């Protein structure tokens, strides 16, 4: 087994003042500490002689206004403070502590920053009563205390290891601070594990580490800090907030029209038709060319959809079939390995993005396609191993490992560029994404989870402003179908994904159809409310879907509630997973909240026995 020599960042040798902070030379490296805001500090550490870090396309670099800071020195430390936060740099060995203006600890350095075997590590103190929330779209955990999180974008995770369709190397602590690791690489967070109960250990490949430390102290303020660093949430089009129906892949144009006409006949609201793989001549990999056996006259079909009040969304993935008109143009701008025999475009390069976008604009978007479902850009360690391997080389210089986490982000960014150029709004579906995905109107999805996991992921999505669609699909029973579509009506995107089985709202009997229609009509009445919630998310950094902890942090009980959430400012959603009802927890200040919001609450209920 190889032995790697560990090198600490070392002792403070010298420092100089820079705009909004200081630059520190140490025995084994360099530290740059800058205040972005009075309560946000960026800490960058680089090993002496090490290579510079790769740029992270998901966290935009920007200029920040000057901040008035005070620096003081003593024999054992240097302090740098704004009016709202104090950072103490211990000299030997170098440690970086976060304190409030009174000098009380917020988060302390434990074992400093170290370099070992091509990995940089930061060790932070984990307090006995501390809990951790965040990390993106997590299906199996809510409070991550005691867990190891390996943050890798992947399809349909089966284990509670941190991997997911959307991962974000960001957490907020119940101690009043948040931490964002600025990297696109795989990273590991060990959060007070059994082996290290008093430590948060953060590991990232390379010779450097780049951290943003955000002081709240409230969780809502921490989240606003994260959003200020990564960018404002995007506004979707109003039509995207209605109901979506994705048709069975094998259906031809005539059958699609029949089913969509039945929605209108039954008076069931539906705004978006989604066409699945068979709309293309080739789909694994993709040709991006209409299959005229399925859709003999695509332009006529698009016109029919729009005349009947439907927007049209097309399924695709990024891998390019040899028969595609894109193939030869993209070949010089693609990876050295293929997926399903198709090219993998290097979306980090301008040439690849332009070729891909120009084709989509000319052949699809300009002819009326309103959006896309971007599938299978999340990689897979669980569903057959498809995806480009870590050793892949991209012409822009990235390896497969360096590209993996941001591939879906760059893909959806490429498609969004078309609509922004044309001055049109869209709402995309994309199955793999990363830090900052909220800057785009892009919603994650997947059709392989049980209802409880869907709900937990929806609640968790609020910690990073991630958009998530807990889609409904075919089920064994009408009751489960009802529960699934009721949940999706209280989510950013409301959708039945019938690509495999062709399930319809009326396909599970009259009762399910009646409840579906009532729920869909309620969703339509709520669209102005939901749209306003998206506006508030953009302007104030308050997500549409929020775990109760963000609104009621003073109540310790909500730190374990992962099946209730706020949907906008006035609706507290408590979905029924099974049976005829459930216990609903009202946080301590819920009645004060209700009085402020003028919302009626039922009388208090006793919790269930046990």
Secondary structure, 3 states (H helix, E strand, C coil): CCCCCEEECCCEEEEEEECCEEEEEECCEEEEEEEEECCEEEEEEEECCCCCCCCCCCCCCCCCCCCCCEEEECCCEEEEECCCCEEEEECCCCEEEEECCCCCEEECEEEEEEEECCEEEEEEECCCCCCEEEEECCCCCCCCCCCEEEECECCCCCCCCCCECEEEEEEEECCCEEEEECCCCCEEEEECCCCCCCEEEEEEECCEEEEEEEECCCHHHHHHHHHHHHCCCCCCCHHHHCEEEECCCCCCHHHHHHHHHHHHHCCCCCCEEEECHHHECCECCECCCECCCCCCCHHHHHHHHHHCCCEEEEEECCEECCCCCCHHHHHCCECCCCECCEEEECCCCHHHHHHHHHHHHHHCHHHCCCEEEECCCCCCCCCCCCCCCCCCECCCCCEHHHHHCCHHHHHHHHHHHHHHHHCCCCCEEECCECCCHHHCCEEEECCCCCHHHHHHHHHHHCCCCCCEECCECCCCCHHHHHHHHHHHCCCCCEEEECCCCCCCCCCCCHHHHHHHHHHHHHHHHHHHHHHHHHHHHHHHCCCCEEEHHHHCCCCHHHHHCCCCEEECCCEEECCCCCCCCCCCCCCCCHHHHHHHHCCCCCCCCCCCCC
